[in-house]
């Protein structure tokens, strides 16, 4: 008897709770036991918007659904267009597509509490014209580590109710850049320290102004659509002149009085180099082009930055140590030397 009476009291309490889920005059306090809060619409474009809601309840176990409804007329309900989730303990956000441009919409959050639907406060938003700029979930951040051929930049991205998307950075020498007409596209990796995504772009032209911006590409009705961040710019500096020489160990054939000298050259402006080769001497530990013997190797042509070269050094004396180092003549009369190596002629 006591069990039957207890079950009757519990059932009555549940019925009272469910009945309280009907809308009341105060839109903020929707029910006695449940509060649904409609989020402000964000990231509004001509055909999309991000809508959301969250719910609190005295008995979270009775929460079955959470979502948003929208319509072009007032007081949207579940009989209109809706999006929902069953994870009611977390705020809900949904990316809504296929909206009409230049149109006012009404949106309302809802929660299913037991068998009843509870509604939040109603809000309105107006979609933009197709050519109007829109709010964006992605923000372009200032570039860092700028060199004559590269730069690194970052972008931040806030949730906008879409999970199937690609985000990154585009860059171009033209300020009017989109994914369709940019010169480069890079996706980033997440940096937890800065709460942003990092991107590095390479193979740029020295002393050139570049424009860059972040982007998000997503799909609505199987068609690509985009969000963009602000367009920022930078100018790459002039290319520094770098000329490095490396003298490698020569090849010596025992019994023959010659060696094959080997070297490597690295140069950022190869067009100014007009001669490469080797200086050698048996007396001077640091052989010089002007005062000691020297050979000339084939000078490369074209846009090279790294080049290997070699040269025969013959008519050497037996039982003598020779000192060899590479050289490069550049800008007509300047000379750069590599490291010194030695070889014993037996």
PyMOL commands that set and color helices and strands:
alter all, ss='L'
color gray80, all
select helices_A, chain A and resi 2-19+60-62+270-272
alter helices_A, ss='H'
color red, helices_A
select strands_A, chain A and resi 34-38+49-57+63-71+81-85+92-96+104-113+116-126+138-140+151-157+165-172+184-186+189-191+196-201+209-220+223-228+232-235+243-252+259-267+273-281+293-297+306-313+320-330+334-345
alter strands_A, ss='S'
color yellow, strands_A
deselect
rebuild
show_as cartoon
